[in-house]
Amino acid sequence: MVIVRHGLRARIVETEAYLGPHDQACHTAKGRTKRNEIMFGPPGVAYVYFIYGIYYMLNFVTGDHTGQAVLIRAAEPLEGFAPGQRLDGPGKLARALGITTREHNGLVLGTPALTVEAGPSPSRHFRGPRIGIDYAGAWRDAPLRFCVEGTPHLSRK
């Protein structure tokens, strides 16, 4: 898939799935809050949140009113980015796309402000555990991180 925003195009190369309230790493695991309300809405909407007082994170709501989303962890710059610009982490990716909580949380995908379109299918991919969720008990090692194999644009090996 390719993210398109204001003349920028980037191929998604790494994601993490968050499966809803039963997934202890998911923001909806402790119920509905003002922060995660968007995740309980319809699919095809951006869920953007601020973390560590530094980074915005871009997620796409995937479940139909079920509290599920996919974090977009990394992308390969295709068009419109500065030469050498890195999108190899969710904070870097959101910053490069100009994504902020106040303006973009709840955006419907497919609008001029944020579009996702089909891109080339990877010839090889792999899955493994998500990153930075040591608190999630048995969910810590669930193989819910999906990456394009062989790309130098991943957030971590």
N, C-alpha and C positions, 0 to 999 in steps of 0.2 A: 504494500500500500504506500501511497505517496501523500504527504501532508502538503497542502497548498495554502499559502497565506500571504497576501499583499506582494505578489511577485516572487515569493520565495517558494522553492520546491525542495522537499527532502524525502528520501526513501526510508521508511521505517525499517530498522534492522534489529531492534531489540525491544521486547515488551515483557510485562509481567501481568499475569491474570490474578484478580482478586475476586473470589467466588461468592461473596455475600456474607450474611451474618454468621454462618457456621464456620467460616474461615477466620481463624484467630488473628491473622495478619491484616485482614480487611478493615477499613475504617468503619464499616457497618457492624462489626462484631459486638460492639457494646450498645447497639441500638441506633435509632434515628436521632440525629443532632442537627443543629443549625448548620454546622460545617459540612456534614455528609448528606444533607437533604436531597441534593441533586441526584445522588446515587439511587434513590428510591423512586425516581421518575422514569420516564420512557428512555429507551436506548437511543443512541445517536446524538448524545449531548456531551459537551465537554465538562468534566469535573476538574476544577483547578483549585489547588490549595497551596498554602505557604508553609514551608517547613524549615526548621532550624533558624528561623529569623533571617534567612538569606535567599532561599530558592523557592520558585514556583514550580509545581509539578503538573504536567498535563496528562489527564486520563480521559478515556472515552467510556461512557456508561454503556454497558453491554446487556444487562439483564432488564427485562421489562418489569419495572417497579419492584425489583428484587435485591437492590443494594450491591450490584456487581459492576466492576469496571476493569479496564485494562490500562495500566500505566505505560506510557510511551517513554522508554528508557533511553533510546539512542536512535539516531538517524544519520544517513549519508547525505551530505549536501549535494544537491543537483543543480539548482539555478538560484541566482540572486544573492548568494552569500559572499562575504569577503573571502578572498583567496586564503586558504589554510584554516578557515573558521571550523572549529570542532563542535560537533553535536553529540559527543560521546558521553553523555550523562543527562539525566532528566532535567537537571537545573540549567545546564548549558543549552539544551534543546529549547526549553521554554523561553529562556532569555533571548536566544537568537531569533525566535519567532515573535518576540514582543508580547508574550502571554503573561497576563497578570490576573490575580484573583478577582478584583473588583470589576474589571472590564470583561472578562472572558468566562468566568464560571457560569455555566448554564447555556453557553452558545450552542445552537443547534448546528451539528455538522452538516455540511453541504451548502452553507450560506457563503456569501463572498468573504466574510470575515475568517472563516475556517472551513476548509474543504478537505476531504479525504477521497482520493481516487485510486482506481486500480493501477498497479504498477507491475513490473516484471516479477514473476514468482521466483523465489530463490531456488537454485538447483540443489542446495543442501542447507539444512538447518539442524539445530540441536536444541534440546531443552535441558534445564537443570533447575536447581533451587533458586528461589528469589534472593535478593541481596538486602542485607540490613534489617532482617526481621527476627533476630535471635529471641525476642520476647514471645514469639508465636507458638511455643510449645511444639506439638506434633506437626504443626503446619510449617515449621521452619524449613524443613527439608523437602517439602512438596515440590515436584518438578514443574513449576508453573512460570518459569522464565523461558522465553522463546527467542532464539537468536539466529540470524543468518550466519551460516558457517563461512569462514574465510574472509570476512570483512574486517578492515582495520578500524571500523567506526563504533565498535562495542564500548559500553561503559567500563566493563571489566572482562578479562579473559574468562 
